[in-house]
Amino acid sequence: MDLNHLSILLTSIKDDNNNKIWNEWRKNNPDIRVDLSEAKLVGLDLTNINFSGAFLKKVRLDHSNLSNSHFQKADLEGAFISGANLKNAHLEDAYVEEVHLEKSILDGAVLDRARFRKSHLDECKLNGVSCNQSYFSGAFLVNIQATRSIFDYCYFKNAHLEGAEFVDSSLIDAYLVEAQLSGTKFIKSNLSRAHLERSQMNNTTFKDSILVGAFFEGANFTDSLFHSVSLNGAHMENSVFNRANFIQAILKDAHIENSTFTGGRFDESNFDDAHLEGADLQKTDLRNVSLRWTDLAQANLQQANLQGANVEGADFERANLRRANLQEANGVKTHFEHSHLEDAKLCNGNFSLSYFNDAHLDGADFQDANLNESVFVNADLINTNLTNANMQKSILNCARLIETNITGANLLNCSVYGISVWKLNGMPVNQMEMIVSKEGDSIITVDNLDVAQFIYLINENENISHAFDSISQKSVLILGNFDEQRLKILNIMKNYLREDDYVPIIFDFKKQKFRKGLETILGLAHLSKFVVADITNPRTVGLEITNIADKIRTLPIITIMEEINSTNYEKNIETDGIIELREVNPQISPLLLYKEEKDLLQQLERYIIHIRDHGHTWSDFH
């Protein structure tokens, strides 16, 4: 300490002229480096004092009035300034390490680039301060108050901010790694791109704050509050959020992989496009939460409540959703591949166009759910409740339905290749035109789920057909080349046969792509009461009639043709050898020629009655 410097200062204070003597001396001697180290200046009025660039190590300024003072580039290491008034003070670039500033007032102070390493600022008032790029590593800021303050790019590693309150403040790009933030409040504050990795934030409040792009990896947020917070793009991987409150929070595109949320609240929160892979959300209340296109692969959602949630496009692949509640959820285009949904509730949910491939759905409840065009390839639907579920055009290839409840389910146009069906409960409201053939093969449809499994076996094993003679009393095989113009006729025949308690089996030649057509049709014919062959376009149909008539001589075959093509009739029949075949096979009917739909149905009725009364011969048919 320089005693001459101290004397000038004390004289200035004694004259009570707002320290003008001191400040004037400093102005006239700019090259002199003031040294007041270890000076005792306790409780003095040092308003407006100019200590810029001064040596003030271990100086005692406790309870002094230092408002509007200047400490730019001053060295205050180890100083004691507790309880002081530093309103509107300037400490830019000051060296303030290990300083005691407890309970001081720094409202309106400028602290840019100051170094407060290991300093004590507990219970300080820092309202309206400018503190850009300052250094607070290891500092103590417990219970500070900071309203409308700026701490952008500040360094708080290992700092203690327990109970601190930041209101309407900015901490953009602040570095709070491994900081102690338990009980800290960030209200209406901006922490965009802030780093809070591995910080302790138990019971921390982030109400109405912005944390866009912030980094929280490995942090502990137990009992913390994120009410109405924006966390878009934030990184929160491997963190703990037990009992955390995310009411109305926005976490779009946030990274929350492998984090734990046990007991958290998420009312009206938004996780769209977020990354929650491997997250632990078991028993979590996610009602009405938005999880659109969110990645929840391998997440634990056991017993989670997702009632009314929007999970459109979300990825639940290999997730644990056992006993989860997804009632009334919007799950359009959602992915549940390999997921566990045992005993889950999905009633009244919309899961159209979704993927349940290899999913475990044992005991799941899909009552009144929309599953239109969804995919259940190789899925387990054991004891699953599909009551009144809409499954039109769904793909159930190789799925396992054991004791499944299908009461009132709509299975229209479902693909059921390789399906395993055992002891189904109830009857579907619609099971027509289910596709039993493999993709790429000729399309074979049936109108009965029980029959579909048998058709699959026949299609895959031509020698098993004789085992199913008992069902041939109801099945009718319809052969033809049904292009768009012929589809109307096909539908008329199908509907008529259904009304007469028959089960139509359709084989459409126009999509035949494999060489096993003869064996497949022959197997279907073995199942049928009779065959209806539309030879209006007989190029392929004639060959199949020949094969059937040659192998199954007791099977009635009704041949039909639209009369508009009757001029080519003789040529077509001769080409396919059907006339010659009829001469040696009485099972082939006289040709049914028709002009219009009514005519077709009337004549078809006559042919069917004849089969009932006379069997397979047509010699006495008129």
N, C-alpha and C positions, 0 to 999 in steps of 0.2 A: 504494500500500500504506500502511495506517495502522500506524505503528510501535508505537503503544500497544496496538492489537489483537494485534499479533504478540507483544508482551511478555507479555500476559496468557496467551496460548496457550502460550508456551514455559515460563512459570511453572507452568502446569497440568500440562504434560508432565513437568517436572522433579520435581514433588512426587509423581508416579507414583500418583495417586489415581483412575485411570480417567477422567481428564479432567473430574472433577466440578467443579473450580474454573471451568474454561471454560464448561461447560454451565450451571452456576449463574449465572454472569455473563450469559450469553445469556438466561437465563430472566428475570433481573431487569431487563434492558435490551432489551425486545422491539423498541423503536423504532430502535435503533442498527443501521445497515447495515454489517455487517462487511466490511472491505476487506483482503484478504490477497493481492492481485494480485502476481504474480511472486515470492512468498515461496518460500524453499527449505526444504521440509519433507521432505527425502528420508530414507527408511528409518525414519521415526518410528512410534511406537505411538500411533495416533489412534483407537483402538477407542472406539466409541460417541460419537464427536465430533459435535457439532451445528454443521454448516456450512450449514444451511438458509438460503436467501435471501442468502448471502454473495457478495461479489465475489472470485472466485478465478481471474481471467484469468491465464494463463501460469504459474500456481502449479506448483511442483515437488513432487509427492507420490510420486515413483518409489519402488517397493519398500516403501511404507508399509503399515502395518496399519490399514485403514479399515473393518474389519468392524463391522457394526451402526451405521455412521455415517449421518448425515442430510444430504443435499444437496438437499432439496426446493427448487425454484425458484432454486437457486444458479446463478451465471454462471461456468462453467468453460472458457470459450472459450480454446483454445490451450494448455490445461493439459497437464502431463506426469504421467501416473499409471501408467506402464508397470510391469508386474510387481507391482502392488499387490494387497493382499487387500481385496476389497470384498464379502465374504460378507455377505448379508442387509442390504446397504446400501440406503438409500432415496434415489432420484434422481428422484422424480416431478416432472415439469414443469421439470426442470433444463435449462440451456442448455449443451450439451456439444459444441459445434461445433469441429471441427479439433483434437480432443483426442487424445492418445496414450495408449491403454490396452492396448497390446500385452502379451500374456501375463498379463494380470490375471485374478484370480479374482472372478467376480461371482455365484457360486452363491447362489440364494435372494434375489437383489437384486430390488428393485421399481423398474422403469424406466418406468413408465407415463407417456406423453406427453412423455418426454424427447426433446431434439433432438440427434442425433449426426451431423449433416450433415458429411460429409468427415472424420469421425473415424476413428481407427485402432484396431480391436479385434481385430487378427489374433491367432489362437491363444488368445483369451480363453476362459475357462470360464463358460458362461452356463446352467448346469444349474438347473432349478427357478425360473427368473426369471419375473417378471410384467412384460410389456413391451407393454401394450396401447397402440395409437395412437401409438407412438413414431416418430421420423423419422430414417431412416438414408440419405437420399439421398446418393449418391456416397461412402458410407462403405466402409471396408475391414474385412471380417469373415472374412478368409481363414483357413481351418482352425479356426474356432471349434467348440466343443462345446456343444450345447444339448439336454439331456435333460429331458423333462417340463416344458418351458418354454412360455410363452404369448407369441405375437407377433401376436395378432389385430389387424387393421386397421393394421399397421405399414407404413411407406412406405420401400421399398428401391430406388427407381428409380436405375439406373446404379450400384448398389452392387456391391461385389466380395465374393462369397461362395464363391469357388473352394475346394473341399475342405472346406467347412463340413459339419457333421454335426448334423442335427436328428432326434432320436430321441423318439418318443412325444410330439411337440410339436404345438402348435396355431398355424397361420398362416392362420386363417380370414380371408378378405377382405384378405389381405396384398397389397401393391402392389409387385411385383418386375419391373416393366416395364423392359426393356433391361438387366436385371441380368446379371452374370457369375456363372453357376452351374455352370461346368464342374467335374465331379468332386464336386459337392455331393451329400450323401446325405440323403434324406428318408425315414426308416424309421418306419413306424407313425405317421406324422404326418398332420395334417388340414390340407389346403390348399383346402378348399371355397371356391369363388368367388374364389380368389386370382387375381391378374393377373400373368401371366408373358409378356405379349406381347413378341415380338422379343428375348427373352432368349437368351443362349448357354448351352446345357445339354448340351454334349458330355460323354458318359460320366457323366451325372447318374443318381442312383439314387432311385427312388420306390417302394421295396419296402413292400408292405402298407399303403400310404398311401391317403388319401381325397382325391380331387381333383374331387369332384362340382361341376359348374358352373364349374370353373376356366377361365381364359382364357389360351390359349397361341398366339394367332395370330402367324404369322411367326417362331416360335421355332425354334431349331436343337437337335434332340434326338439328334444322331448318336451311336450307341453307348450310348444311355441305357437304363436298366433300369426297366421298369414292372411288375415282378413282383407279381401279386395286388393290383393297384391298382384302385380304383374311380374311373372317369372319366365317370360318368353325366352326360350333359348338358354335358360340357366343350366348350369352343371351341378347336379346334386347327387352324383353317384355315390353309392356305398355309405349313405348317410342314415341317421336314425331320426324318424319323425313320429315316434310313438306318442299318441294322444295329441298330435299337432292339429291345429284348426286351420283348414284351407277354405273357409267359407268365401264364395264368390272370387276365389283366386284364379288367375289366368296363368297356365303353365304350358302354353303352346310350344311345341318343339323342345321342351325342356328335357334334359338328360337326368333321369332319376334311377338308372339301372342299379339293381341289387340293393336298394334302400328298403328300410323297414317303416311301415306306416300303421302298426298295430294300434287300434283304438282311435284312429284319426277321424276328423270330420271334414267333409268335402262338399257341403251343400252348395249347389249351383256353381261349382268350380269347373274349369275348362282345361282338359288335358289333351286337346286335339294335337295330333302329330307328336306327342311326347314319347320319350323312350323310357319304358318302365320294365325292361327285360329283367327277369329274375327278382323283381321287387316283391316284398312280403306285405301283402294287403289282406291277410286273412282276418275275417270278422270285421272288416272295415265297412263303414257306411258310405256307399257311393251312389246313393239315390239321386236320380236326375242329373248326374254328372255327365259332362260331355267328354267322351273318350274317342272321338272320331279319328280313325287312322292311327290310333295309338299303338305302340309296340309293347305288348304285354307277354311276349313269348317267355315261357318257363316261369311266369309270375305265380305266386301263391295267393290265390283269391278264395281259398276254402272258407265257406260260410260268409263270404262277402255279400253285402246287400247292394245290388246293381239295379234295383227296381226302377223302371222308367229311364234308365241311363241311355245315352246315345253312344253306342259302340260301333257305329257304321264304319266298315272297313278296318276295324281294329284287328290286331294279330294276337290271338290267344294260343298260338301253337305251343303244344306241350305244357300249357298252363294247368294249374290245379284249381278247378272250379267246383270241387265236390261240395254239394249242398249249398251252392251259391244261389242267390235269388236274382234271376234275370227277367222277372215278370214285367211285361209291358215294355221291355227294352227294344230299342231300334238297333237291330244287328244286321242290317242289309250289307251284303258283300263282306261279312266278317269271317275271319279265319279261325277255326277251332281244330285244325289238324292235330291228331295225336293228343288232344287235350283230355283231361279227366273231368267229366260232367256228371258223375254218378250222383243220383238223387238231387240234381239241380232243378230249380223251378224256372221254366221258360214260358209259362202260360201267357197267352195273349201277346207274345213278343213277335216282332217282325224280323225273321231271319232268312228272308228270301235271298237267293243268289249267294248263300253262304257256303262255307266248306267245313264239313265234319268228317273228312277222310280219316279213317283209323281212330276216330274218337271213341271214348268210353262213355256211353250214354245209358248205362244200366240204371234203371229206376228214375231216369230223368222225366220231367213232366212238361210235355209240349202241347197241352190241351189248348185248343183254339189258337195255336201259333200259326204264323204264315211262314211256310218253308218252301214256297214256290221256287222251283228251279235250283234248289240247294243240292249239295253233293254229299252223300253218305257212303262213299266207297269204302268197303271193308270196315264199316262202323259197327259197334256193338249196340244194339237196340233191345237189350234183354230187359223184360219187364218195363219197358218204356211206355209212357202214356202219350199216344198220338190221337187222342179223342178230338174229333172235329178239326184236326190239323189240316191245313191246305198244303199238300205236297205235290201239286201238279208239276209235271215235267222234272221232278227231282230224280237224281241218280242214286239208286240203291244197290248198285252192282256189288256183289259179294258181301252185302251187309247181313248181319245176323239178327233176325227178329224171332225171339223166343218168348212166348207168353206176353207178347206185346199187345197193348190195347189199341185197336185201330177203329174203334166205334166212330162212325161218322167221318172218318178221314177221307180226304179227296186224293186218290192215287192216279188220277187221269194222266195218261202219257208218261208215267214213271218208267225209268229204265231199271230193270230188275235182273239183269244178267248175273247168274251165279248166286242169287239170293238164297239164304237159308231161312226157312220158315217153319216154326214149330209151335203148335198150340196157341194160335192167335186168339185174342179175345175180341168179340164184337165183329160187326160188319162195316166195311167202309161205305161211304155214301156214293163213291164212284171209283171203280177200279178198271175202267175200260181202257183198251188200247195200250196196255203196258208192254214195253219192249223187252223181249227175253233174249234177243240176239246180241252178240258182241259187236262193238263199234267196228264198222268196216265190213261186217258180214251182211248178208241179206236181212232185211228187217222182218222180224217175226213178232206179231203182237198177240196178246191174249187179254181176256177180260176178267181174269180171276187170279188173285195172288197165290192161292194154293196151287192152281194149275201151272202157274209160271215156273215154279221149282221143278215140276215134272218135265215141262218142255225143255228146260235147261239141261236136264239129265239126258233126255232123248237126243238133243242137239249135239251133246258132247259124246254120247255113247249110243251108236246105232243099234247095238244088240239088246238094249234094255227096253225097247219099245213094246215088246210083247207083255211086259209086266203091268202095263197100264190099260189093258183092254176094257177094264171096268168103267173107265171114264169116257169111253167112246160113244156112249148114248147121248151125250150133251154137246160134244164138240163138232163143229162144222168147219172144214178147211176150205178157204176161198183162195183160188189161184187166179192170177191175172197180171197184166202189165198196166198198173193204175197210174197213168200220167195225170196231169191236172184236169184234163177233160173227163177222165174216167172216175175221178175221186167221188163225184156226186153219186154215180151208180153204186160204187162200193159202199158209201155211207147208207144209201137206201137199203141195200141188202143186209148190212150189219144190223141196222135198227130193226128191220123186220124179223130177223132171226132172234134177236134179243127178246123181242116181244113174245116170240113163240117159245121162250125158255131154252134157247140154244146159246152156246158159247162160241162166237165166231173166232177162228184163227186165220189171220191174214198173212199170205206170203206174196210180197210185192217183187216181181221179177225185175223191175226197172232199176233196182239198186243192188242186184246180185253181183257180188265181187269175188266169190270164192267157188272152188270147184266141188265142194261138198253139197251142192244144191240138190242133186238127185237123192242122196241119202237123207238129207234133212227133211225134204218134202215127203219122202216115203215114211219116215218116222212120224211126222205129223198126221199123215193119212191113216196110219194105224190107230191113232187116237180118236179118229173122227167117225161120226155116225154116217156122214156122206160128204161128198166133195162138190163144190160149185166151181166150175172152170169157165172163166170169161175168155172166149176165144175170139173176141172182136179184133184183138191184135195177137194172133195165135203163134207168132214165130217161135216163142219159147214154151208157151203153155202146152202145145201139142206134144212135145217131147216128154213133159212131165206126166200128162194123161196116159201116154203109152207106158211109162214106167210103172205108174200106179196100177193100171188095168192088168198089166202082166204079172205083178207081184201080189196084188190083193184082189182076187177075182170076185169076191162077194161084197165089195164096197161100191154102193151106188155113186155114180158120177153124173151130175147134172151139167150139161154144156149149154152156155147161153151166148147170144150174139145180138148186138144192136142191128136192126134191120137195115139201117142206112148202108151197111157194108155187105149186105147179102149178095150183091152182084159178084163179089169176090169169094163168096162162100165156098163154091165147089172147088175152086183152084186151091184155096188155103187148106181145106180139109184134105184134099188129095195129097198136097205137099207134105202134110204132117202124118199122113197114113191113118187118120182117124176113121174114115169110112171103112177101110179094110179092118180096122181094129174092132169096130162095132159089130161086124159080121161074126166075129168069133168071141166077142165079149158082151153078153147081154146086159152087163151092169152099166154100160154107157147109154145115157138117155138120148132120145131124139132131140135135135137141136131146139132150144127155146129161143125163138126170134121175137123181138119186141120193138115197138116204136117209141113208147114213152114209159114213164115211171109206173103209172097205174097198170098198164099192160104187163109190165115185168112182174109186179107183185102178185097180180091175179094168177098168172101162169105159174110163178114160183110156188104159190100155195098148192096148186094142183099137183105139181111134181112132188112136193114134200108129203102130201096126203097119200100119193101113190106109194111112196117109199114106206110109209107107216103100214099101209094095208098089204102091200105085195113084196116088200123086201127089195132086193137088188135087181130084179128082172123087169124089163120094160116091154115085153112082147105083147101084153094086153093093154098097153097104155094108149089112150086116144085123146 
